[in-house]
Structure formats: C-alpha cells, structure tokens
Amino acid sequence: MGNGRAWKYGAAILAVMMVFAFGCAKKQAVKSTDTTPTAGAPSAEGKAPEGVVSETLKPEAGAVEAPSAGPAGTQVASVAEAAAGVAATEEKPSLFQDIRFDFDKSFIRDDAKPILAGISDYMKKNRGAKLLVEGHCDERGTSEYNMALGDRRADSARKYLVSLGVPAGALSTVSFGKEKPLDPGHNEEAWAKNRRAHFVVR
Amino acid sequence: MGFVRRSSIMLLFVAGVVFFPATARAILYIDINAPGGRRMPVALPPFVTAAGDAALAAGIPKVLADDLGMTALFEVIPSEAYLEKILPSHFAGKLLSFPDWKLIGAEAVVIGKVEARGDQVTVEMRLYDSTMGKMMAGRRYSGPARHVRLIAHKFANEVLYAFTGVRGIFDTEIAFSARPGKGRDKEIYVVGLDGQDARPITNNRSFNLFPRWSPDGNTLAYTSFRTGVPVVYLRNLRDGTERALVKFGNTKSPGCFSPGGDSLYASVSVDGNSDIYRVRISDAAVEKVVEGWGIEVSPSISPDGKKIAFVSNRGGSPQVYVKDLAASSGERRISHAGGYSTSPSWSPGSDRIAFTSQSGGKFSVYTVNPDGSDQRLLASGDGDSTDPSYSPDGRYVVYTFQKKGYSELRIISADGQWGKRLFSGFSGVGSPAWSPRR
C-alpha cells in the first residue's frame, strides 16, 4: 500500500533526523546539567533528570487506617459506652406490638391506638418503668431523610402516650431510620412491617 | 533547561517550526470543555521493574488507563501494538525511539519504573510527547508500597494537567457507609477512584453513617450510634484522633462543612422537629439556620457559602429547597421531578445541584440549576439511584445504586456520557461523599 510505504519512508527520515537530533541533544544535556537547577526537591539518588520532580508520600497522607477502638488521646467511647451502642442496635423482644405507619407519614393510625392505649395502661401501672420508643422506616428513599422520618414517628408515638397520661420523663426516643428493617424483604408486605415504632421497656 | 532546548532542536528538524513555546504547559493540547472531539492516543507500556516487584508494577498502567478513560479525552493504544520495550536505561539517559511510537499512532507515551525496598516503593514516571519528542512531565514518588495506586492516580493528574492545563481529581477518594458482615451494623470506609482496597475508618459494630469531608480533606464528620444514641463525631484522618461535636438533640446527621471549614451544617431533631443548624467546629456553638414545622434535613452549601440547599417536607412531601443565608426569608423549592426528592449535593465546580427523586416507582439522580430551572435526569437504572455527591471539580457524580438488597457505588460524568461501577461487595453501601482535592 502506498500509505504503508509513505509511513516507512517517513519513519526512516524521522529516524535519521532523530539520530542527528539526539547527538546534539546529548551535548546540550551535558552542558546544562551543572548550570540548571533541578525543578522540585533533589532526588535521593541524584540521578533524576531535569524535569523529574521527586515527591515523597508520607504514610499519614490521607491514608491512615483508623484503629478499631479509640486510640490513645481520643475523647470518645469508653468500652462500656461501646457495649451500650452494640446492645442498642439489637432487636429486643418487646412486651408490646409494633405500631405501623403509612409511607412517608408519621401520624398515628387508628390501628395503632389500641396498642398505644395498652402501653399507656402498663406504664401507668408500673411507675418507674422506662420506655424507649424506636422509630423505623422502610428501605425506600435516602438514609438521611429516613433517619429524620423515623425520629418523627417515634416522637409522634411518644406524644400520643403523653397525651394518654404517661409521664414524659418515662419516655425516650431514638430513630434508626431504615437501618434496622424487621423484614429483610423488598416488597410492600416487608415495607409495611418496617414502617414502625418499636417499644422497648427497660 | 537542557530538556527544553533538546526538544527545541527536535522541533526545528521534525516540524520545521522556528518559534516554539518555552514550556510544554504553555500549549493547550486538549480543550477539556469540548468533549466529543478526537481522543489523544496514549501508549502505556509495562513498567520497568525487578522480577520480584512485577506484581506491584503491573497494576499501575491499568490505574492510569482507567483514570484517563474517565475523561473521554484519551484513548489507550493496546499494548500488543507496541514496538519498543522500555528498559532501565530509558531512565538513565537513553531516549525513547519516538518514531516507533508515532508509527503506532501514539502521540503520548507514559513510561515508568518501580523499585521496592521492604515495604517502601519508589515509582518514577515520565510523560513524553512523541510527536515533539519531549518530556511533558516527570515525577519520582516514594512512599509505602500500599500507596502504589495513589501514586498512579497522582501521575494521572499530571498527565491530564500537561495536556489540558486543568488539574485532575484522580487522587481524590470517596467515603461511604456499608455493612461489612452479616450483621446490621454499618461502618465508614474510604476508597480511591480505582475502587480497590476500601479502608475502614470506623470499627465499632454500631451504626456509623453519613460521612462528610472537611474542605482540607483531613477530617470526616459522621454520625455514630456507638453509645446507643446518635452523636456527630469529627475524625481526624491524619492522626486518628476524634471528638464529639454535636451532642444536643436527638436524631442528627452532618450535612456539609462551611467552605472555610470553620463550621458544620447539620440537621438535628429536638422534640421530633428536625431543623438545620450551623455548629462551630472550635467550640460547638450552635445557630439555627433553617427551620420549619416538619422535617428539614440534608444541608448542602454553595461554593461561595452564601446559599444552602436542603430537604423539607413542608409542602407535604420531601422536596429540595434553596435558601439565601443572608436573607431572612425566601426559601425557594427547586425540585420538580416527582413526589419525593431528597439528598441535594451542590457542585463545588459549577452552579448545579444534584438530588434524588422518585418517579415511576424508582429513584433516579437529577440535576438542576440553583434557581430551579433546567432540571435534567442524570442517572437512572433498573433499580434505585440515590445519594449523589459531586467531585471537587464538578465534572463527576458518585451515587448509590440499589436493587433488591444489592448495592454498589457508581460514578457518572456530569454530562451523563460516561459511567462506571466504583465499588461493590458489601451490603448496604450508601451515603457516598466525594473528598475535596488532595
């Protein structure tokens, strides 16, 4: 092919020119080494050609593996606290049924009211009992919004219990958003179970 | 410099050009803002290495190829075509046989040499313009062997810069939360743009969620349930120290740091009402910046720090709003995609906001102007695409893709033309946050 031949000629001519050019280049390079400062830090081995910049990556630079427990000097989580955190993320059996919510809603449904009335009776009979109300969501939507929605569900259950006469001081709430589904399924049946407030008597 | 003069001699002979630029960087080879043009052909020959370090060296050209492939500006020539073998002498004065590279169409050649000593590694890489026969960039990196991919990313930045004049973001990282095991607990991880070797930041077997980067990239703010209740912590990634920052209220999640890094915007619920607060890093002093009767969450600040995007359900369903922080009123709804729009991410590099919206029974990622105009679908699949986070140059978005319990992180270019899977393997992968520039 004519093209291929042109390439070959071109390459040959280039090669000749290169040889010549390199011959000159070497002289130039030798001449300039002493006079031209190297860009960047000088290399450890002193062999870096002009233009090659040395850069040392410190082990710390953005790549620290965090120790699993709090390292010395941190202001967080003692062992006891960490254990509490673990316990709080486990599903405990409840004296009471979960109450359920509509998608993206936090109002107390009619089917939840008898359950809340039962909880209220228990709390009023058992003075000193503490109740943790957990708010949960289904897997749809984003984690952050669901965390706030779960908070609202737990709080709406809490307010309803207070309205029935449960002392506010006996109640606390926590939202786990969509992080603790009761049913791991990915359908409306599972979602309906997961949109819930869960009650833990302490 | 000797190098420039050498290339000038080359230029006189080969191209017949009398006047030439003093430095390679003065030439804009590729306009990064004009995609869709001809791609620059690049050769990435195997790196020079001692036999024992071959595995270490083998991955580097692949990382370079993947990084350059993200730009749609380069085309890597398959290695079967290469005529010249790179030798140690190429790093000690011997010049490349540029005609051999031009013959196969390579306009740029990246060569590299890897030397390992114990767990320390030195990687020298050089970028040559084979048309002009000159070195465009040269770097010798040394550091721990586990940073070899980070080194490759750093040189990919140099390659992009040499040809476009624009700094790359290839050495940035993505923080996210995921379940490492079969339990429900979630930990925070950080992974590079190659998606390899996600490294754990937390390991306390509770819920660790919503990682957010400080502007200097040294600190991650996140929510942890490790004491049983949610607290926002600041983790110093350089020395591993940590402190609790947001302890008041009930549910809380960090949204974003202020552009100067002196405060954190976070949503905190008090008595069931979630509002957005600015919390000063130095002393945890608190100021409410967005309030409403319902849920106000997920603040994302504009690059100039003057406006904030957030989610509110004040209109009956969650939607994205923008507020001018200087003005006392005027919160404008900007999402109009569907009945459920959340998780705004304000681009640090352009005036655009990405967010998640539900339509047709699934979640997709949209982008919109801060005034609510020009809304476009960016990422959608046969599952849910959520939680977008812009790259520091605004050219890419990382997001979560989920389908029936399977989850992965994906990256897409902001124009939607290019995309890849970044990370999979854990369950519950979510809340990705793109780091600032290194």
Interface residues (C-beta under 8 A of the other chain):
Chain A: W7 A11 L14 A15 M17 M18 F20 A21 F22 C24 A25 K26 Q28 A29 K31 S32 T33 T36 S43 A44 K47 A48 P49 E50 G51 V52 V53 S54 E55 T56 L57 K58 P59 E60 A61 G62 A63 V64 E65 A66 P67 S68 A69 G70 P71 G73 T74 Q75 V76 A77 E81 A82 A84 G85 V86 A87 A88 T89 D104 E139 R140 G141 T142 S143 E144 Y145 M147 A148 L149 G150 D151 R152 A154 D155 S156 R158 K159 T173 V174 S175 F176 G177 E179 K180 P184 H186
Chain B: M1 G2 F3 R5 R6 I9 M10 F13 V14 F91 A92 G93 L95 S97 F98 P99 K102 L103 E124 R126 G133 M135 A137 G138 R139 R140 Y141 S142 G143 P144 R146 H147 L150 I151 K154 E173 S177 R184 D185 K186 R199 P200 I201 T202 N203 N204 R205 S206 F207 L209 F210 G217 N218 T223 S224 F225 R226 T227 G228 V229 P230 Y233 R235 L237 R238 D239 G240 T241 E242 R243 A244 N250 T251 S253 S267 S269 D271 G272 S274 G294 I295 V297 S298 V311 N313 S317 P318 Y340 T342 S343 T356 Q358 F363 D384 T386 D387 Q402 K404 G405 G428 G430 S431 S435 R438
